[in-house]
């Protein structure tokens, strides 16, 4: 589906008012994307696990109006810090969703996890908002559910690049790769050919630091433009993604661990070698990684880690080892978590509509 097919084509009457509520998960990239071109185009493809428990629920309540307006609340409270991002998002999608601008809109959203701390709250937030908007469009237009999710992924990207991946589970690929059919820089595609072990893979997120990151992802992405190692990184990511697809299908967990841990450390290496340079890992992050390596060597249990652009550590492991890993967290890792907090998550199935009503 090309960009021009995302144009708006109404065939039904506009509802005067209504409400649409959508739920969309966060996702954790296994092959990282770091660096982008205008507008929201990745410099390398990425592949992610879709999560289940870390999600955002967003409702849009809309009413016919001569003047477009919106208000925004998160967890029941007004939050002005997100308004510039939402305004930019609406400006970018106007060409593709002109119907939306005939309403006044109340957006309410809530997360099941801390925002701005490296668990991709922008991914779940913008994908939930985009899916709710496209659900309204489906009421006015006529297109399939497959095209609905594709357009929602396209719109999500215009708010947050990684949001494009959150629509699909258990895995999603965003960014063009010459060996992957239908892969595209403008929207993500589902990746379904994975072994059953990975379909139930666990992701326990250790909240090392729940605070707002000192350096935003947007700033970090932009620093790749003149990074001395950018071209080598982009080539590495393309090769790693090609290899990871095979590993996910064949259940080669040993190589999966090696590749995904290397990807996580490479992401942070890019941050530490940019100009200006910065470090998002904390002392607890490094300590947890070292304990994971020791635990894996001592027990032969395939526990590994990945990192997003933050200090928190995602523990990845097969479901069959869940109790053993939980015991390990309680005995050795929980001391590194802020307020001893962590989130138990697992691979999920993507975004969904929770309810809708029209008048």
N, C-alpha and C positions, 0 to 999 in steps of 0.2 A: 504494500500500500504506500503510495508516494504522498509527498506533502500536499499536493493540490487536491488529493482526495479527502483531505481533512476539512475541506470547506463545508460550510453550513448549507443544508438543503431542506428547508421546512416544507412539510406537506400537511400538517395538522394544525388545528387552532392552538393558540397559546393559552395555557392555563392562567387564570387571573392571580392565583396564589398557590402556595403549596410548601411542602417540606420534603427534602431528601436527606437521608442519613447514610453515610458510608463508613466502613471500617477498612483500614489498610495497615499492613504491618511495616515495621522497619525491615531492613535487610542488612546483611553483613557481606561485604565483598570478599571473595577469596582471591581473585585476581583484581588488584586495585586499579582504579582510575585516578590519576593525579595529573592535572593539567587540562585546560580546555580552551576552546576557541569561541568567539562570538557566533551565534548566541547559544550558549549551553551545548556546544559540540565537543565531545571528548577527544583528546589527543591519542588515546588508546582504548581498546575495548576492555570491558570488565565482565566478570561473572560473579554472581552472588548466591548465597543461601538466603531464601526468604524465611523470615522468622514468624512465630505464631503468637506469642504472648506479649511481646513488645509492639504495641500497635496504637494507632490514633483513631478515634471516632470523631468524625466531623459531620455536622448537620448544617445545611443551608436552608434557611427559611426565606422565601421570596414572595414579593408582592408587586404587582404591576405598578409602574411609576413613570412619569414623564422625565424624571432625572435619575440617572444611575447613582446609587450610593451603597455603601456597605459599612457594617460595623463588625467588630471581631472580639470575641471573648475566648479565653482559654481557662479551663477549669472553673468556669462561671465568673471570671474576673476580666475586666478590660485590660488589654496589654498593648500599649502603643509601640513597643519595640519591634513587633512583627509587622506593623502597618506598611513600612516602606517596601518590604519584600512582597507583601500581598498586592500592593499597588503596582509594583513592577510586573508581577505575574499577570494581573488583569490587563495591563497594557500590552503585554506580549501575546495574550490569547485572544484579544478582541477581534482580530481578523478571522479567527476560526470559530468564535462563539459569539457573534453579534447579538443573538437573542438574549444573552445574559444581561445586556446593558439596557434592557427595557424593564428592568426590575430594580427595586431596592432589596438589598440582601442582608440578612443577619447570619453571620458565620459563628458557630460555636464549636469548640473543639476541646478534647481532653486526651491526654496521653496516659499510658500505663507505666511510663518510665521517665526519667529526668531528661529534659530537653537540653540541647547545646552542650552535651558532655561526651560526644563521640559515639552515640548510639543511633545516629541518623534520624533524629526527630523530624528534620525537614523532609526526609524521604517519605516517611509515613504520613506526615501532615499534608504535603502537597499532593501526594497520590490519592489520599482520601478526598480532598477537596476537588481534585480533577475528576474523580470517578462520580462524585455527586453531581457535578456540573454536566457531565456527559450523560448521566442517567436522565436528567431533565431534558437534554437535547433529544434523547431517544424517544421521549414522549411526543416531541414536536416533529421529529424527522422519522425516517424509517431505515434502520440499519441493524445488522446482526449484533449479537452479544460479542462475537469475536472482534468485530470492528469497533464496538464500544470500548473494549479494553485496550485495543490498539490506539484509539484516539486518546483515551485517558492517559496512556503511557506517554504519548506524544506531548500532551498538554502538561503532564507532570514534569517532564524534562525542562520545560520553560520556567518552572519554579525552582526545581532542584534536580540536578542531573541524575543523582542516584535514585530519585523518586520514580523514575521511569521503570526501574526494576521491581519496585514493590508490588506492582499489579499482579505479578505472576509467581507461582510456586510450582515445584519446590526450589527451582533455580531459575535465574534469568540472565540473559546476556544483553548488554547494551554496548553499542559501538560496532562499526563495521570491521569484519575480519574476513580476509579474502577466501578463507577455507570454510566459512560458516554461512550456509544458505540463508537468505533473508535477514542476516544481521545488518543493522542500520544505526547510523549515528543519531537519528532523530527520534527513535523510540526503541524500547527493549522488546525482546522476544522471549517466550518461555523456553526453557531447556528441560526436557522431560526424560531424556535417556540417561538415567542414573540408577545405580544399583539400589535395591531395597534398603540396604544398610544405611545409605546416605539419606534416603527419604525420611528416616526416623532419627537422623543424627541430632545430638543434643548440643545446645549452646548455652552454657551457664556463664553469665556476664558478671564479672567481679567489678563492683563499683569502687574503683580506686580513688576516683575524684569525681564528685557529682557537680562540681562547679562549672561555670561557663568557661569555654576554652579561651585562652589568652590571645590566640591567633585564629581567626575564622578560616573555614575551609576555602572560602572565596579568595582570600589573600594568599593562602598556600598554593592554590591552583595557579594563580597568576604568576607566582614566583618561578614556575616551571618554564615560562616563556624564554628566559635567558639563563636557564640552569645549565651548568657545564656538562651534566650527564643526562640531559633530557632525551636525546636520540637513542642512547644506549638503553635507557629505561623503557622507552616506547617499544623498541625491538624485543626487549626481554618480556614485556607484558604480552605481546602478541604470541610469542613462542610459548610462554607459560599457559596461556589460555588454551591453546591447541593441545598441549599435553594434559591439562587438567580435565578436559572433556573425556579423554580416554581413561584417565584414572577414576573418574566418577562412575563410568560405565562398568569398569572391570573390577572395582572394589580393591584397588591397589592402595591400601591405607598407608603403608609405609612411605610410598612416594607422594601420596596426597599430603602427608604431614610435612615432608621436606619442602615441597613446593609452596604450600600455603604459609608456613612459618617464614620462609624466605621472602615471600611477597609482603608479609606484614612488616618485617624488619627493613625491607627495601623502601617501603612507603615512608617510614620514619627517617631512614637514611637520606632520602631526598629532602626532607624538611631540614635536617641538620647540615646539609651541604648546599643549601640555597643561599642567596644573598639578598636581604638579610637572612640569617639562619635562625632556627628556633627549635625548641624541644618541647613536645607535648607529653612525652612519657614522664612519669614520676618515679621516685625511688621505689615505691611499692610495685610499679609496673615491672621494673627490672628484677626485683626480688621474686615476684611471682613466676616470671619466665624461667629463672634459674631453678626454682623449686619444681616446676613442671618437667624440666629436662632431667633433673635428678630422679623424680618419681617414675618417669617413663623408663629410665635406665634400670632402676631397681626392680620394677614390677613387670616390665614388658607390656603394660597396659597402654593402648594407643591414645593417650591423652595429648592433645596439642593445643596451640593457641593461635589466635589471630588478633589483630588490632585494627581499629578504625583510626580516624584522625583525632585521637584523644588518648587519655591515660588508661581507660578501662580495658580489661583483658577479657576476651571471649574464649572460654574453654570449650574446645570441640572434641567430641568423643561419641562412639557408638552407644546406643541406648542400653545395650546389655551390660555396660559398665557403670550405669548411673549411680547405683548405691555406693560402689567403691569410690567413685569420684566425689560424691557428696561427703563421704567420711573424710576424704583427703582435704576437701575444702574446710570442713569444720576443724580439723586437727592442725592444719598448717597454713592455709591461705586466708582464712577469714580475718586474721589480724591485720592484713594489708588493705582490707576494704573499709571505706569510710562508713563509720557507724555500723560496721560489721554487716553491710548490706550487699546482697547479690541478687541477681534475677535468674530464675530457671526458665530457659526457653528451649525451643527445638525448631526443627525445620517445619515450615507451614505451607499453606496452600494459596496464599495471595489475598488480594482485596475482595470485598464483597459489599453489596448493598444491604443495609439492615432494614430500612423501611422507606416508604414514599407515600405521599398523599398529595392530591391536586384538587383545586376548586375552580 
